[in-house]
Amino acid sequence: MPVTAAPELVLASVRQPLETDCSDIHIANGVVTRITAAEQRPDGGRPAAAGTGGASLTGARIVDCGGRNVIPGLWDEHVHMTQWAMAANRIDLSHATSARDAVDVVRSRIEEGPGGDRRKDENDGGAGPTLVGVGFRDAVWADVPSLAMLDAATHAVPAALISHDLHCVWLNSAAARRYGVEVDAGGLLREDAAFALTRELGRLPDSVVDAWVGDAARKAAARGVVGIVDFEMTWNRDVWLRRITGGFGSLRVEAGVYPEHLDRARLEAMRTGQDIPGGNGLLRVGPLKVLIDGSLNTRTAYCVDPYPHGGRGLLTVREPELLALLARAGEAGFVPAVHAIGDAANQVALNAFEAARITGRIEHAQFVRQEDFARFGRLGLTASVQPAHALDDRDAADANWGDRTDRAFPLRSLLAAGATLALGSDAPVAPLDPWTAMSAATTRSGLDGRAPWHPEQAITRKEALVASARGRSRIRVDDPADIAVLDGDPLGVPDEVFASMPVAATLIAGRFTFADGLTFDGGGTVASGS
């Protein structure tokens, strides 16, 4: 269903954050047309089909929201959607506390029976499907992954274990043979080699992957999400057109482009923000994604100071190359989104943006020199950040960045410097749940009993909502009717409720993509997709 096809609708009896009086939100043609004081019939019920001021709404659907709170629909600004959907169908290694522990999980799965992602090569010699695990964090392990350790547990079963940050894959010998890659005694592939193998592991039937993505998108809609920026490492436009043609309608999608596809995108006159024909109003061209360093977990984030184990990480795109690429992006109408995690990588990215005289986004900005914060604001840059990583990686950051972590995951410093914050998850690195991200951003705590980590870098709930809703904190007339209906006031509930905020409904352009417990005035239950 096109997003512009929703009928006239009234969300009756709603409250915006910190308000006590109820309002009615009137929607037509996918846009908020009026916000009026909530009306009452003499019997205490809702009006049948009329709005304040006597304007007729005959034919409009009226949904009784029962005094619930409403906010602008939420966005996840950094997702790898196919990888996130696949992760839910692979072996979860996120709780492994050591390499030995991860191997034990894999061994148990093999003993239980066939597992993995069920990708089976025609000439696999009877070895069966590749067993794929996800989510391990070797940066905080006391022991070290090895080829021999994984081989001893898996034998002839091909096994590929993907780190939580996607920058590393741990292989056994059977998987190395199957995919024609060379590994050393550690069995580890990093950066580009890891990305290439991860793409290969994702070569499943489209129908299987699309079904998994559809399920993941419906779960996101149930958390108030209306849109994602998808940085899957592929020519992503056609993938999403296929999905939308097949009935996908749960989310808006901005599909990122990578440098190897920039020339193709230019030939097809694509530009960031452009509506893509055939996308039912749901699909737009996203930013140009450029990776210039690695990650903290793999100790490949490019840093000013050396890591305790030695080395400063990897700079995969040097400053002159990045400057040239940013210039090409600007000429082509693309907003650059530069992946920079280490403080030296952020310095390089800022230098290039300044020299190119172009604005854009820095993805992650996890570690920033004190003297560089002001440049984010001065250059008009967006810091696309993932607050949950601050909690997941606090131990790795303390171990590798030492006494400099006061400027790690520096949300308050970035905001104070004038940067625009855009919150996301980097799913599958963290869950595609904006409430998890906003809770981490505002408490700097996982609500797990540990003290908040650098609470001076926390932001307020209102700031977190604005950074999760593309600059909006309230619903206003003429806004697109992308709305989340909540069972609590996000600016007033306790921290533990905020972290798992109950969502009653989500709408895109006035169309319900998720609904639970709402009713039409006069009876009947609102259904998702109605």
C-alpha positions as CSV (number, residue, x, y, z in Angstrom):
1,M,0.0,0.0,0.0
2,P,1.5,3.4,-0.9
3,V,2.2,5.5,2.2
4,T,0.0,8.3,0.8
5,A,-3.1,6.1,0.6
6,A,-4.1,6.1,4.2
7,P,-7.7,7.4,4.8
8,E,-8.5,10.4,7.0
9,L,-7.9,9.6,10.6
10,V,-8.2,11.1,14.0
11,L,-6.0,9.9,16.9
12,A,-8.4,10.9,19.7
13,S,-7.4,11.6,23.3
14,V,-3.7,11.8,23.1
15,R,-1.1,13.7,25.1
16,Q,2.2,15.1,24.0
17,P,5.1,14.8,26.5
18,L,4.7,16.6,29.8
19,E,1.1,17.6,28.8
20,T,-1.8,16.9,31.1
21,D,-4.6,17.9,28.7
22,C,-5.6,15.6,25.9
23,S,-5.7,16.6,22.2
24,D,-7.1,15.1,19.0
25,I,-4.6,14.7,16.1
26,H,-6.3,15.0,12.7
27,I,-4.5,13.3,9.8
28,A,-5.3,13.5,6.0
29,N,-3.2,12.5,3.0
30,G,-0.5,11.3,5.3
31,V,0.0,14.7,7.0
32,V,-1.1,16.1,10.4
33,T,-3.7,18.7,9.4
34,R,-5.0,19.9,12.8
35,I,-4.3,19.4,16.5
36,T,-7.4,20.3,18.6
37,A,-8.5,20.1,22.2
38,A,-10.0,16.7,22.8
39,E,-13.8,16.7,22.6
40,Q,-16.2,14.9,24.9
41,R,-19.8,13.7,24.2
42,P,-22.3,14.3,27.0
43,D,-22.1,10.6,27.8
44,G,-18.3,10.8,28.2
45,G,-17.4,9.1,25.0
46,R,-15.6,10.3,21.9
47,P,-17.3,12.3,19.1
48,A,-18.6,10.2,16.3
49,A,-17.3,12.1,13.3
50,A,-16.8,15.8,14.1
51,G,-13.9,17.9,15.1
52,T,-13.5,21.1,17.1
53,G,-15.0,24.1,15.3
54,G,-17.7,22.0,13.7
55,A,-15.6,20.8,10.8
56,S,-17.1,17.6,9.4
57,L,-15.0,14.5,9.5
58,T,-17.7,12.2,8.1
59,G,-15.9,9.2,6.8
60,A,-12.8,9.7,8.9
61,R,-11.7,6.9,11.2
62,I,-11.5,7.8,14.8
63,V,-9.1,5.8,17.0
64,D,-9.5,6.2,20.7
65,C,-6.0,6.3,22.2
66,G,-7.3,6.6,25.8
67,G,-5.0,9.4,26.9
68,R,-1.8,7.8,25.8
69,N,1.3,9.8,24.8
70,V,2.4,10.5,21.3
71,I,5.8,11.4,19.9
72,P,7.2,11.7,16.4
73,G,8.1,8.4,14.9
74,L,11.6,7.2,15.6
75,W,14.5,6.5,13.3
76,D,17.5,4.3,13.6
77,E,20.2,6.2,11.7
78,H,22.7,3.4,11.2
79,V,21.6,-0.2,10.5
80,H,22.9,-3.2,8.5
81,M,19.4,-4.6,8.0
82,T,20.2,-7.9,6.3
83,Q,22.9,-8.7,8.8
84,W,20.5,-7.8,11.7
85,A,17.8,-10.1,10.3
86,M,20.3,-12.9,9.8
87,A,21.8,-12.5,13.3
88,A,18.4,-13.5,14.8
89,N,18.8,-16.8,12.9
90,R,22.4,-17.6,13.8
91,I,24.2,-18.8,16.9
92,D,24.4,-16.0,19.5
93,L,27.9,-15.7,20.9
94,S,27.3,-12.3,22.6
95,H,27.4,-13.9,26.1
96,A,30.7,-15.8,25.6
97,T,33.2,-14.6,28.1
98,S,36.3,-16.2,26.5
99,A,37.4,-17.9,23.3
100,R,37.0,-21.2,25.1
101,D,33.5,-20.3,26.1
102,A,32.6,-19.4,22.5
103,V,34.0,-22.7,21.2
104,D,31.9,-24.6,23.8
105,V,28.7,-22.8,22.5
106,V,29.6,-23.9,19.0
107,R,30.4,-27.4,20.1
108,S,27.0,-27.7,21.8
109,R,25.2,-26.5,18.7
110,I,26.9,-29.2,16.6
111,E,26.0,-31.8,19.1
112,E,22.4,-30.7,19.1
113,G,22.1,-31.3,15.4
114,P,22.2,-29.3,12.1
115,G,22.6,-25.6,12.6
116,G,24.1,-22.5,11.0
117,D,22.4,-20.5,8.3
118,R,21.7,-23.6,6.1
119,R,23.7,-22.3,3.3
120,K,25.0,-25.4,1.5
121,D,27.3,-25.5,-1.4
122,E,26.6,-28.1,-4.1
123,N,30.1,-29.4,-3.9
124,D,30.5,-29.4,-0.1
125,G,31.8,-33.0,0.1
126,G,29.0,-33.9,2.6
127,A,30.2,-31.4,5.2
128,G,26.7,-29.8,5.4
129,P,25.7,-26.2,5.8
130,T,28.1,-23.6,7.2
131,L,27.6,-23.0,10.9
132,V,27.5,-19.3,11.5
133,G,27.8,-17.6,14.9
134,V,27.6,-13.9,15.6
135,G,28.3,-11.4,18.4
136,F,31.6,-12.4,20.0
137,R,33.8,-9.8,21.7
138,D,37.4,-10.9,21.8
139,A,38.7,-7.5,22.9
140,V,37.7,-8.4,26.5
141,W,38.7,-12.0,26.5
142,A,41.7,-13.2,28.6
143,D,42.5,-16.0,26.1
144,V,43.1,-15.7,22.3
145,P,41.1,-17.3,19.5
146,S,43.0,-19.9,17.5
147,L,42.4,-22.0,14.4
148,A,43.4,-25.2,16.4
149,M,40.9,-24.4,19.2
150,L,38.0,-24.0,16.7
151,D,39.0,-27.0,14.6
152,A,39.1,-29.2,17.7
153,A,35.4,-28.4,18.4
154,T,34.1,-28.4,14.8
155,H,36.2,-31.0,12.9
156,A,34.8,-31.2,9.3
157,V,31.8,-28.9,9.9
158,P,32.5,-25.5,8.3
159,A,32.2,-22.8,11.0
160,A,32.4,-19.0,10.6
161,L,32.0,-16.8,13.7
162,I,31.4,-13.1,13.1
163,S,32.4,-10.5,15.7
164,H,29.8,-8.2,17.2
165,D,31.2,-5.2,15.2
166,L,31.4,-7.1,11.9
167,H,35.1,-6.2,11.5
168,C,36.4,-9.7,12.3
169,V,35.5,-13.3,11.3
170,W,36.9,-16.4,13.1
171,L,37.1,-19.4,10.8
172,N,37.9,-23.0,11.1
173,S,39.9,-24.9,8.5
174,A,36.8,-26.4,6.9
175,A,35.2,-23.0,6.3
176,A,38.5,-21.6,5.1
177,R,38.7,-24.4,2.4
178,R,35.1,-23.9,1.5
179,Y,35.4,-20.2,0.9
180,G,38.9,-20.3,-0.6
181,V,40.5,-18.0,2.0
182,E,43.8,-18.2,3.8
183,V,44.0,-17.9,7.6
184,D,46.9,-17.9,10.0
185,A,47.2,-19.8,13.2
186,G,44.6,-17.5,14.8
187,G,42.0,-18.3,12.2
188,L,41.0,-14.6,12.0
189,L,40.0,-12.4,9.1
190,R,39.8,-8.7,9.7
191,E,38.4,-5.6,7.9
192,D,38.0,-6.0,4.1
193,A,38.6,-9.7,4.2
194,A,36.1,-10.1,6.9
195,F,33.5,-7.9,5.1
196,A,34.0,-10.0,1.9
197,L,33.4,-13.3,3.7
198,T,30.4,-11.9,5.6
199,R,28.8,-10.9,2.3
200,E,29.5,-14.4,1.0
201,L,27.9,-16.0,4.1
202,G,24.8,-13.9,3.4
203,R,24.2,-15.4,-0.1
204,L,21.0,-17.2,0.9
205,P,17.8,-17.4,-1.2
206,D,16.2,-14.0,-1.6
207,S,12.9,-15.4,-0.3
208,V,14.5,-16.5,2.9
209,V,16.4,-13.3,3.6
210,D,13.4,-11.1,2.7
211,A,11.2,-13.0,5.1
212,W,13.7,-12.6,7.9
213,V,14.0,-8.8,7.1
214,G,10.2,-8.5,7.1
215,D,10.0,-10.0,10.5
216,A,12.8,-7.8,11.8
217,A,11.1,-4.7,10.4
218,R,7.8,-5.6,12.0
219,K,9.6,-6.0,15.4
220,A,11.2,-2.5,14.8
221,A,7.8,-1.0,14.1
222,A,6.6,-2.5,17.4
223,R,9.2,-0.3,19.1
224,G,8.0,2.9,17.5
225,V,10.5,2.9,14.6
226,V,9.3,4.5,11.4
227,G,12.5,4.6,9.4
228,I,16.1,3.3,9.1
229,V,19.3,4.3,7.3
230,D,20.5,1.0,5.9
231,F,24.2,0.7,5.3
232,E,24.2,-2.9,4.1
233,M,27.4,-3.5,2.0
234,T,25.8,-4.1,-1.3
235,W,24.0,-2.3,-4.2
236,N,21.1,-1.8,-1.9
237,R,18.5,0.1,-4.0
238,D,17.5,-2.9,-6.0
239,V,17.3,-5.2,-2.9
240,W,14.8,-2.8,-1.3
241,L,12.8,-2.4,-4.5
242,R,12.4,-6.1,-4.6
243,R,11.3,-6.2,-1.0
244,I,8.8,-3.4,-1.4
245,T,7.4,-4.9,-4.6
246,G,6.9,-8.1,-2.6
247,G,4.8,-6.3,0.0
248,F,7.3,-4.8,2.5
249,G,5.7,-1.8,4.2
250,S,6.8,-1.6,7.8
251,L,9.5,1.1,7.6
252,R,10.8,3.9,5.6
253,V,14.3,3.1,4.2
254,E,17.1,5.3,3.1
255,A,19.5,3.0,1.3
256,G,23.2,3.9,1.6
257,V,25.6,3.7,-1.3
258,Y,29.3,2.7,-1.1
259,P,32.2,4.2,-3.1
260,E,32.5,1.3,-5.4
261,H,29.0,2.0,-6.6
262,L,29.2,5.8,-6.8
263,D,29.8,5.9,-10.5
264,R,26.8,3.7,-11.1
265,A,24.7,5.9,-8.9
266,R,25.8,9.0,-10.7
267,L,25.0,7.4,-14.1
268,E,21.5,6.7,-12.8
269,A,21.1,10.3,-11.5
270,M,20.7,9.2,-7.9
271,R,21.2,11.7,-5.1
272,T,20.9,11.5,-1.4
273,G,17.3,12.2,-0.3
274,Q,15.8,11.3,-3.7
275,D,12.6,9.3,-3.7
276,I,13.2,6.1,-5.6
277,P,10.5,5.3,-8.3
278,G,8.7,2.1,-7.4
279,G,9.4,2.4,-3.7
280,N,5.8,3.3,-2.7
281,G,7.0,6.4,-1.1
282,L,9.0,4.4,1.4
283,L,12.4,4.3,-0.3
284,R,15.0,7.0,-0.7
285,V,18.6,7.2,-1.6
286,G,20.8,7.4,1.5
287,P,24.2,8.8,2.1
288,L,27.5,7.7,0.6
289,K,29.2,5.5,3.2
290,V,33.0,5.6,3.5
291,L,34.9,3.5,6.0
292,I,38.3,5.0,6.9
293,D,39.3,3.0,9.9
294,G,38.4,-0.2,11.8
295,S,36.8,-0.8,15.2
296,L,37.7,-0.8,18.9
297,N,37.0,-4.5,19.4
298,T,39.5,-5.5,16.7
299,R,41.9,-2.8,17.8
300,T,41.9,-1.4,14.3
301,A,40.3,1.9,15.1
302,Y,42.9,4.5,14.1
303,C,44.2,6.3,17.1
304,V,46.7,9.0,18.0
305,D,48.3,7.0,20.8
306,P,49.3,3.3,20.4
307,Y,47.2,0.5,21.9
308,P,48.6,-1.4,24.9
309,H,49.4,-4.3,22.6
310,G,51.1,-2.0,20.1
311,G,50.1,-0.4,16.9
312,R,47.7,2.6,16.3
313,G,45.1,0.7,14.3
314,L,44.4,1.0,10.6
315,L,43.7,4.0,8.4
316,T,42.1,2.4,5.3
317,V,41.5,5.6,3.4
318,R,44.2,8.3,3.6
319,E,43.3,11.9,3.9
320,P,44.1,12.9,0.2
321,E,42.0,10.0,-1.0
322,L,39.2,10.9,1.3
323,L,39.3,14.5,0.3
324,A,38.9,13.5,-3.4
325,L,36.1,11.2,-2.6
326,L,34.2,13.9,-0.6
327,A,34.6,16.2,-3.6
328,R,33.2,13.6,-5.9
329,A,30.3,13.0,-3.5
330,G,29.4,16.7,-3.4
331,E,29.5,17.0,-7.1
332,A,27.2,14.0,-7.4
333,G,24.7,15.3,-4.8
334,F,25.6,12.7,-2.1
335,V,25.9,13.4,1.6
336,P,29.0,11.7,2.8
337,A,28.8,9.5,5.9
338,V,32.3,8.8,7.0
339,H,33.0,5.9,9.4
340,A,35.5,7.2,11.9
341,I,36.0,5.5,15.3
342,G,39.5,6.3,16.6
343,D,40.5,9.8,17.5
344,A,43.1,10.0,14.7
345,A,40.5,8.8,12.2
346,N,38.1,11.5,13.4
347,Q,40.8,14.1,12.9
348,V,41.4,12.9,9.3
349,A,37.7,13.0,8.6
350,L,37.3,16.5,10.0
351,N,40.4,17.7,8.0
352,A,38.8,16.3,4.8
353,F,35.4,17.8,5.4
354,E,37.0,21.2,6.1
355,A,39.2,21.1,3.0
356,A,36.3,19.9,0.8
357,R,34.0,22.6,2.1
358,I,31.2,20.1,2.3
359,T,29.0,19.0,5.2
360,G,27.9,15.6,6.1
361,R,28.0,12.9,8.7
362,I,30.6,11.2,10.8
363,E,29.5,7.7,11.7
364,H,30.4,6.6,15.2
365,A,32.7,9.4,16.4
366,Q,33.5,7.1,19.3
367,F,36.8,8.7,20.3
368,V,37.6,12.4,19.7
369,R,40.5,14.7,20.5
370,Q,39.4,17.6,22.8
371,E,40.6,20.1,20.3
372,D,38.4,18.6,17.6
373,F,35.0,18.8,19.2
374,A,34.4,22.4,18.2
375,R,35.0,21.5,14.5
376,F,31.9,19.3,14.4
377,G,29.8,22.3,15.1
378,R,31.7,24.8,13.0
379,L,31.6,22.5,10.0
380,G,27.8,21.8,10.4
381,L,28.4,18.0,10.8
382,T,26.1,15.4,12.1
383,A,27.5,12.9,14.5
384,S,25.7,9.6,13.8
385,V,26.3,7.8,17.1
386,Q,25.3,4.6,18.7
387,P,24.9,5.1,22.5
388,A,24.5,1.4,23.4
389,H,28.1,0.8,22.3
390,A,29.3,2.9,25.2
391,L,28.0,0.3,27.6
392,D,28.9,-2.7,25.5
393,D,32.4,-1.5,24.9
394,R,33.2,0.3,28.2
395,D,35.6,-2.5,29.4
396,A,37.3,-2.6,26.0
397,A,37.6,1.2,26.0
398,D,39.0,1.3,29.5
399,A,41.5,-1.5,28.6
400,N,42.6,0.1,25.3
401,W,42.1,3.9,25.7
402,G,43.1,4.0,29.3
403,D,42.7,7.4,31.1
404,R,41.4,9.0,27.9
405,T,37.9,7.6,28.1
406,D,36.5,10.9,29.3
407,R,36.3,11.7,25.6
408,A,35.0,8.3,24.4
409,F,31.4,8.0,23.2
410,P,31.3,11.8,24.0
411,L,27.6,12.6,23.4
412,R,27.5,15.7,25.7
413,S,30.7,17.1,24.3
414,L,29.5,16.7,20.7
415,L,26.2,18.3,21.4
416,A,27.7,21.1,23.4
417,A,30.1,21.8,20.5
418,G,27.2,22.3,18.1
419,A,27.1,18.9,16.4
420,T,23.7,17.5,15.3
421,L,23.3,14.2,17.0
422,A,21.6,11.3,15.2
423,L,21.1,8.1,17.3
424,G,21.2,4.6,15.9
425,S,22.2,1.1,16.8
426,D,24.6,-0.2,14.1
427,A,22.4,-3.4,14.3
428,P,23.5,-6.2,14.5
429,V,26.2,-4.6,16.7
430,A,23.4,-3.5,19.1
431,P,19.7,-4.3,19.0
432,L,17.5,-2.3,16.6
433,D,15.6,-0.7,19.4
434,P,15.7,3.1,19.9
435,W,14.7,2.9,23.5
436,T,17.9,0.9,24.2
437,A,19.9,3.6,22.5
438,M,18.1,6.5,24.2
439,S,18.4,4.8,27.6
440,A,22.1,4.3,27.2
441,A,22.5,8.0,26.0
442,T,20.6,9.4,29.0
443,T,21.8,7.1,31.9
444,R,25.2,5.9,30.6
445,S,24.2,2.7,32.4
446,G,22.8,-0.6,31.4
447,L,20.6,-0.8,34.4
448,D,22.6,-3.9,35.4
449,G,23.9,-2.7,38.7
450,R,27.1,-1.2,37.4
451,A,27.8,2.5,38.1
452,P,27.1,4.8,35.1
453,W,30.2,5.1,32.9
454,H,31.3,8.7,32.4
455,P,27.9,10.1,33.3
456,E,29.2,13.6,32.4
457,Q,28.7,12.6,28.8
458,A,25.0,11.8,29.2
459,I,22.3,13.8,27.4
460,T,18.7,14.6,28.5
461,R,15.7,12.5,27.4
462,K,14.4,15.4,25.3
463,E,17.7,15.7,23.5
464,A,17.7,11.9,23.0
465,L,14.2,12.0,21.5
466,V,15.2,14.9,19.2
467,A,18.2,12.9,18.0
468,S,16.0,9.8,17.4
469,A,13.3,11.7,15.5
470,R,15.2,13.8,13.0
471,G,15.1,17.0,15.1
472,R,11.5,16.7,16.2
473,S,10.4,16.5,19.9
474,R,6.7,17.2,19.4
475,I,4.1,16.5,16.7
476,R,3.0,19.7,14.9
477,V,0.6,20.6,12.1
478,D,2.0,19.9,8.6
479,D,4.3,17.2,9.9
480,P,4.3,13.9,8.2
481,A,2.0,11.6,10.2
482,D,4.8,9.3,11.3
483,I,3.9,8.8,14.9
484,A,4.5,6.5,17.8
485,V,1.8,6.1,20.5
486,L,3.2,5.2,23.9
487,D,1.8,3.8,27.1
488,G,3.8,6.3,29.2
489,D,5.2,9.8,29.1
490,P,8.8,9.4,27.8
491,L,9.9,12.5,29.7
492,G,8.3,11.4,33.0
493,V,8.5,7.6,33.4
494,P,11.3,5.9,35.6
495,D,14.5,4.9,33.9
496,E,13.7,1.2,33.8
497,V,10.4,1.9,32.0
498,F,12.0,4.3,29.6
499,A,14.5,1.7,28.6
500,S,11.8,-0.7,27.6
501,M,9.0,1.8,26.8
502,P,5.7,0.0,25.9
503,V,4.5,1.1,22.5
504,A,0.8,0.9,21.7
505,A,1.0,1.8,18.0
506,T,3.2,3.1,15.2
507,L,2.0,4.9,12.1
508,I,3.7,5.9,8.8
509,A,1.8,8.6,6.9
510,G,-1.2,7.9,9.0
511,R,-1.1,4.1,8.2
512,F,-0.7,1.8,11.2
513,T,2.4,-0.4,10.9
514,F,1.9,-1.7,14.4
515,A,-1.1,-1.6,16.8
516,D,-1.8,-3.2,20.1
517,G,-4.7,-2.4,22.3
518,L,-6.2,0.6,20.4
519,T,-9.8,0.7,19.4
520,F,-12.0,2.5,16.8
521,D,-14.5,4.8,18.4
522,G,-17.7,2.8,18.6
523,G,-15.9,-0.5,18.7
524,G,-13.4,-2.7,16.8
525,T,-9.7,-3.2,17.2
526,V,-7.1,-1.4,15.2
527,A,-4.9,-3.8,13.3
528,S,-1.3,-3.3,12.1
529,G,-1.3,-2.4,8.4
530,S,-4.9,-0.9,8.5
